[in-house]
Amino acid sequence: MSRLPTRRLSAGLESNAAALMLSSVATGALGLVYWAVAERFFSTAEVGRASAVISTATMLASVSCLSLGGAYQRFLPVAGRASTRLVLGGLALTAAVAVLLGCGFLLVNPTNERLFTNTTERVAFPMLVMTLAIYALTDPILTGLRLAKSVAAKNIALSVLKIVPIVALAGTGSTLALTGSWGVLAFGVTAVALVHILRTGVRGRKAIAPDLPPVRELWAFQGVFFTMTLVLTVTPLVLPLIVVSQLGAEQNAYFNVAWTMCSAVGLLRSGVGSSFIVEASSPDADRKALLRRLLRMLAVVTAVSAAGLAIGGPLVLYVISPDYFHAATTLVLVMALDSIAGAVVVVYFLLSQILRRLRLMLAVQCVIVVTTVSLALVLIPRLGLIGAGLATLSAQLVAIAVIAVPLRRAVVDFSATPVVAKSDPRHLNIQDLDIPEPDVLDSART
């Protein structure tokens, strides 16, 4: 079997992680610029309608990806000549699901008259969902193909380009001018990314034999990842509802800003984790060295993020308004501690993906969600917004207690176990996944 040199495979950990983090930071910052410029050239009502359409399409697109990104990052490094089939199959499946969800939303949504002012906007909506889904899925595909720098280039390019039509189409005053130009540009950038994937990412793999586990294991992995994605949506959906019901809409505005800053920390960790998954899954990876480098990088990112939340968070709140500062500063400080505890859990999740020990990983995520929501229901009425922070921090500490022994075992096994070749008699079988056998179909996620 053709293999790539170990040095080359491991050299991209830091640079790829930096590229993914840059992509997250730049996209977030330019997103704020986009809406600020849109507010300048369009009426507030049209901006509000456009943002609702785009956020809805983005949510549906995220679901349409079926969590294939995790599988792409884990298995594309060893897919060899099967890479093209996995990439095109996943994109086709995602596109079909996106169109179905977009059409389904139009059929069942009672607020269509408020979101869409004409037939053209309604017809274009499923296509917008499909475009955003494929656009999103190209990120983990590029990452899995060790082209993380292209992820940053792609996302920053769209973030900059989509600002231009705002000025050019300002005279139209139409929601379609905003959503349509966003969708058309996303389609163009995605097309360029796909050409890059097929020409650069997979072309050189035709001579490399695939080193994939059996199809049933791929689908078992995929099934757990999709379930985890559904579980992960519970907390950001439920916490704001608890805050609104117990404390009122004004307090939820304060909570939203603090939660957004905390979520940004998660995106930075995600960049490090995605890069690590790809490098550690690659043939001949020096896993022991990669683990040391991962821990160093996570320690730096966690320290900077926690300090940023603890010091910069209150400053951001004060700049927004003194009311935000007084209401949410303590919450942000608790979330800074939460980001430190969360880093430990992230290490376990990353090692579980590489070792394909996903049952406990899913169980721990369920424990985190259930603990967070349960404690939030108890603490928020009594302590206010800080109750939400204490709920999330407590959930992370409970998770650390649960994974303490499994994490130590995972570190030992990861450091001692090389990437397993398919021909190796020690190759993992379905029992090694330690998860229930799925009843679902066949293929490869975010």
C-alpha positions in Angstrom: 0.0 0.0 0.0 1.3 3.5 -0.9 1.9 5.6 2.2 2.9 9.2 2.7 5.9 10.1 4.9 5.2 10.6 8.6 6.9 13.9 8.7 4.7 15.4 6.0 1.6 14.0 7.6 2.2 15.5 11.0 3.7 18.8 9.9 0.3 20.3 9.2 -1.2 20.0 12.6 -0.4 23.5 13.8 -0.7 25.3 10.4 -4.1 23.6 9.6 -5.4 24.3 13.1 -4.4 27.9 12.7 -6.1 28.1 9.3 -9.3 26.7 10.7 -9.2 29.1 13.7 -8.5 32.0 11.4 -11.5 31.0 9.3 -13.8 31.0 12.3 -12.6 34.4 13.6 -12.6 36.1 10.3 -16.0 34.8 9.3 -17.5 35.9 12.5 -16.0 39.4 12.3 -16.9 39.9 8.7 -20.4 38.6 9.4 -20.9 41.5 11.8 -19.6 43.9 9.2 -22.0 42.4 6.6 -25.1 43.0 8.7 -23.9 46.5 9.8 -23.4 47.5 6.1 -26.8 45.9 5.2 -28.4 48.0 7.9 -26.8 51.1 6.4 -28.2 50.5 2.8 -31.5 48.6 3.4 -34.5 49.2 5.7 -34.4 47.5 9.1 -37.5 45.5 8.1 -35.8 44.1 5.0 -32.6 43.3 6.9 -34.6 41.6 9.6 -36.5 39.5 7.0 -33.3 38.6 5.2 -31.5 37.6 8.4 -34.4 35.4 9.3 -34.4 33.7 5.9 -30.7 33.1 5.9 -30.6 31.9 9.5 -33.4 29.4 8.7 -31.7 28.2 5.6 -28.5 27.8 7.5 -30.1 25.8 10.2 -31.8 23.5 7.6 -28.5 23.2 5.7 -26.7 22.2 8.9 -29.3 19.4 9.4 -29.0 18.4 5.7 -25.3 17.7 6.2 -26.3 14.7 8.3 -23.1 15.1 10.4 -21.1 13.7 7.5 -18.2 16.1 8.4 -17.1 14.0 11.3 -16.8 10.9 9.1 -15.0 12.9 6.4 -12.4 14.2 8.8 -11.9 10.7 10.4 -11.9 8.5 7.2 -10.8 10.7 4.2 -7.2 10.5 5.3 -7.2 6.8 4.7 -9.8 6.6 1.9 -7.2 6.5 -0.9 -8.8 6.0 -4.3 -12.3 5.7 -2.7 -12.1 9.4 -1.8 -13.8 10.6 -4.9 -16.7 8.2 -4.4 -17.1 9.2 -0.8 -17.0 12.9 -1.5 -19.4 12.9 -4.5 -21.8 10.4 -2.7 -22.0 12.5 0.4 -22.5 15.7 -1.6 -25.3 14.2 -3.6 -27.0 12.8 -0.5 -26.7 16.2 1.3 -28.1 18.1 -1.8 -31.1 15.8 -2.0 -31.9 16.1 1.7 -31.4 19.9 1.6 -33.9 20.3 -1.2 -36.5 18.1 0.6 -36.1 20.0 3.9 -36.3 23.4 2.1 -39.5 22.3 0.3 -40.9 20.8 3.5 -40.3 24.0 5.4 -42.3 25.9 2.8 -45.2 23.5 3.1 -45.5 23.5 6.9 -44.2 26.9 8.0 -47.1 29.2 9.1 -45.0 32.4 8.8 -44.2 32.1 5.1 -46.1 35.3 4.3 -43.8 37.2 6.6 -40.6 35.6 5.4 -41.2 35.6 1.7 -42.9 38.5 -0.2 -43.2 36.8 -3.6 -43.2 33.5 -5.5 -39.6 34.0 -6.6 -38.3 34.1 -3.0 -40.3 30.9 -2.2 -39.0 29.0 -5.2 -35.4 30.1 -4.5 -35.5 29.1 -0.9 -34.9 25.3 -1.3 -32.0 26.1 -3.7 -30.5 28.4 -1.1 -30.7 25.6 1.5 -29.0 23.2 -0.9 -26.2 25.7 -1.7 -25.5 26.5 1.9 -25.5 22.8 2.8 -22.9 21.9 0.1 -20.9 25.0 1.0 -20.8 23.9 4.6 -19.9 20.3 3.8 -16.9 21.3 1.7 -15.2 22.5 4.9 -14.7 19.1 6.5 -14.0 17.6 3.1 -11.2 20.0 2.5 -10.0 19.5 6.1 -10.0 15.7 5.7 -8.0 16.1 2.5 -5.4 18.1 4.4 -6.4 21.4 2.6 -7.4 23.4 5.7 -5.9 26.6 4.3 -8.4 26.3 1.5 -11.1 26.3 4.1 -10.0 29.7 5.4 -9.5 31.1 1.8 -13.0 29.9 0.8 -14.9 31.2 3.9 -13.0 34.6 4.0 -13.6 35.0 0.2 -17.3 34.6 0.6 -17.4 36.8 3.7 -15.8 39.7 1.8 -17.5 39.2 -1.6 -21.0 39.1 -0.3 -20.6 42.7 1.1 -20.1 44.1 -2.4 -23.7 43.5 -3.7 -25.2 45.3 -0.7 -24.0 48.6 -2.1 -24.7 47.6 -5.8 -28.2 46.5 -5.1 -29.1 49.0 -2.4 -31.6 50.8 -4.6 -33.8 47.7 -4.9 -34.7 47.6 -1.2 -35.6 43.9 -1.6 -34.9 41.0 0.7 -34.2 38.9 -2.4 -31.3 41.2 -3.2 -29.6 40.2 0.1 -30.5 36.5 0.2 -30.2 36.0 -3.5 -26.8 37.7 -3.8 -25.6 35.7 -0.8 -26.8 32.4 -2.3 -25.3 33.1 -5.8 -21.9 34.0 -4.4 -22.0 31.0 -2.1 -22.7 28.8 -5.1 -19.8 30.3 -7.1 -17.3 29.9 -4.2 -18.5 26.4 -3.6 -18.1 25.5 -7.3 -14.5 26.7 -7.1 -13.9 24.7 -3.9 -15.3 21.5 -5.5 -13.0 21.9 -8.5 -10.1 22.3 -6.2 -11.2 19.2 -4.2 -11.4 17.0 -7.4 -8.3 18.4 -9.1 -6.0 18.7 -6.1 -7.5 16.9 -3.2 -8.4 13.5 -4.6 -6.5 13.2 -7.9 -3.2 12.1 -6.3 -5.0 9.4 -4.4 -5.8 7.1 -7.3 -2.8 4.9 -6.7 -3.4 4.6 -3.0 -5.5 1.6 -1.8 -8.3 2.5 0.6 -7.7 1.6 4.2 -11.3 1.9 5.4 -13.2 -0.2 7.9 -16.2 -2.2 6.8 -19.3 -0.3 5.6 -21.3 -1.3 8.6 -18.7 0.4 10.9 -18.7 3.5 8.7 -22.5 3.7 9.2 -22.2 2.9 12.9 -19.8 5.8 13.3 -22.0 8.0 11.2 -25.1 7.1 13.2 -23.5 8.0 16.5 -22.2 11.3 15.1 -25.6 12.3 13.7 -27.3 11.4 17.1 -24.7 13.5 18.8 -25.4 16.4 16.5 -29.1 16.2 17.4 -28.2 16.0 21.1 -26.0 19.1 20.8 -28.8 21.2 19.5 -30.8 20.8 22.7 -28.8 23.1 25.0 -28.6 26.2 22.7 -32.3 25.8 22.0 -33.6 25.2 25.5 -31.4 27.5 27.6 -32.7 30.7 26.0 -36.3 29.5 26.5 -35.7 28.9 30.2 -34.1 32.3 30.6 -37.0 34.0 28.8 -39.7 32.1 30.7 -38.0 32.6 34.1 -36.3 36.0 33.8 -37.9 37.7 30.8 -36.8 38.7 27.3 -34.5 41.5 28.4 -32.4 39.1 30.5 -32.2 36.8 27.5 -30.6 39.6 25.5 -27.8 39.8 28.1 -27.5 36.0 28.1 -27.4 35.8 24.3 -24.3 38.1 24.1 -22.5 36.1 26.8 -23.4 32.8 25.2 -22.2 34.0 21.8 -18.8 34.9 23.2 -18.6 31.4 24.8 -19.6 29.7 21.6 -16.7 31.5 19.8 -14.3 29.7 22.2 -15.9 26.4 21.1 -15.2 27.3 17.4 -11.5 27.9 18.2 -11.2 24.5 19.9 -13.1 22.9 17.0 -10.4 24.1 14.6 -7.7 22.5 16.7 -9.7 19.3 17.1 -10.5 18.9 13.4 -6.9 19.3 12.4 -5.9 16.7 15.1 -8.5 14.2 13.9 -7.2 14.4 10.3 -3.5 14.1 11.3 -4.0 11.3 13.8 -6.1 9.3 11.3 -3.5 9.5 8.6 -1.3 6.5 7.7 2.0 6.2 9.7 1.0 9.1 12.0 3.3 9.6 15.0 0.4 9.5 17.5 2.4 10.0 20.6 4.0 13.2 19.3 0.7 14.4 17.9 -1.0 13.9 21.3 1.7 16.0 22.9 1.3 18.7 20.3 -2.5 18.6 20.7 -2.3 19.1 24.4 0.1 22.0 24.0 -2.1 23.7 21.4 -5.3 23.2 23.4 -3.6 24.5 26.6 -2.6 27.7 24.7 -6.0 28.1 23.1 -7.8 27.4 26.3 -5.7 29.8 28.3 -6.1 32.6 25.8 -9.8 31.9 25.4 -10.4 31.9 29.2 -8.4 35.0 29.6 -10.2 36.6 26.7 -13.6 35.8 28.3 -12.5 36.9 31.8 -10.9 40.1 30.7 -12.2 41.0 27.3 -15.7 39.7 27.9 -16.7 42.4 30.5 -15.1 45.1 28.3 -17.3 44.0 25.3 -20.3 44.0 27.5 -19.6 47.5 28.8 -19.1 48.8 25.2 -22.5 47.4 24.3 -24.1 49.0 27.3 -23.5 49.4 31.1 -26.7 47.4 31.6 -25.1 44.4 29.8 -22.0 44.8 31.9 -23.8 44.7 35.2 -26.2 41.9 34.1 -23.8 39.5 32.5 -20.2 40.0 33.7 -20.4 37.3 36.4 -21.9 34.9 33.9 -19.0 35.5 31.5 -16.5 34.9 34.3 -18.2 31.5 35.1 -18.1 30.7 31.4 -14.4 31.3 31.4 -14.0 28.5 34.0 -16.4 26.4 31.9 -14.1 26.8 28.9 -11.2 25.3 30.9 -13.2 22.3 32.1 -14.6 21.8 28.6 -11.1 21.4 27.1 -10.6 18.2 29.1 -13.8 16.7 27.8 -12.8 17.7 24.2 -9.6 15.7 24.5 -11.6 12.6 25.4 -14.0 13.2 22.6 -11.1 13.5 20.1 -9.4 10.3 21.3 -12.7 8.4 21.2 -13.2 9.3 17.5 -9.8 8.1 16.6 -10.2 4.8 18.6 -13.8 4.5 17.5 -15.1 4.1 21.0 -18.2 6.2 20.5 -20.8 4.7 22.9 -19.4 6.4 26.0 -18.7 9.6 24.1 -22.4 9.8 23.2 -23.5 8.9 26.7 -21.3 11.6 28.2 -22.7 14.2 25.8 -26.2 13.2 26.9 -25.2 13.5 30.5 -23.8 17.0 29.8 -27.1 18.1 28.2 -29.4 16.6 30.8 -27.3 18.0 33.7 -27.1 21.4 32.1 -30.9 21.7 31.4 -31.9 20.2 34.8 -29.7 22.5 36.8 -30.7 25.5 34.7 -34.3 24.9 35.6 -33.4 24.8 39.3 -30.7 27.5 39.4 -31.9 30.2 37.0 -35.1 31.1 39.0 -33.0 31.4 42.2 -29.7 32.9 41.0 -30.6 34.7 37.7 -28.2 34.5 34.7 -25.3 33.1 36.7 -27.4 30.1 37.3 -27.1 29.2 33.6 -23.3 29.5 33.8 -23.2 27.3 37.0 -25.4 24.8 35.2 -23.0 24.4 32.2 -19.9 24.4 34.5 -21.4 21.8 36.7 -22.3 19.6 33.7 -18.7 19.7 32.5 -17.3 18.8 35.9 -19.7 15.8 36.1 -18.5 14.8 32.6 -14.9 14.9 33.8 -15.7 12.7 36.7 -17.4 10.2 34.4 -14.5 10.1 31.9 -11.6 10.3 34.3 -10.7 6.6 34.0 -11.7 6.1 30.3 -9.7 9.1 29.4 -6.5 7.7 31.0 -7.1 4.4 29.2 -7.8 6.2 25.9 -4.5 8.1 26.2 -2.5 4.9 26.7 -4.3 3.1 23.9 -4.0 6.0 21.5 -0.3 6.4 22.1 0.4 2.7 21.8 -1.8 1.9 18.8 -0.7 2.8 15.2 -3.2 3.5 12.5 -4.5 0.0 11.6 -4.2 -1.2 8.1 -7.2 -3.1 6.7 -5.1 -6.2 6.0 -3.9 -6.3 9.6 -5.5 -9.1 11.6 -5.9 -6.7 14.5 -8.2 -4.5 12.4 -11.1 -3.4 14.5 -14.4 -5.1 13.8 -17.9 -4.0 14.5 -17.7 -5.0 18.2 -14.7 -2.7 18.7 -16.9 0.2 18.1 -18.7 -0.5 21.4 -22.0 0.9 19.9 -25.2 -0.6 18.9 -25.5 -1.9 15.4 -27.4 0.7 13.3 -30.4 0.0 11.2 -29.6 2.7 8.7 -28.2 3.0 5.1 -24.7 3.4 3.5 -22.0 6.4 3.0 -19.9 9.2 4.9 -19.7 14.3 8.3 -19.5 18.1 10.6 
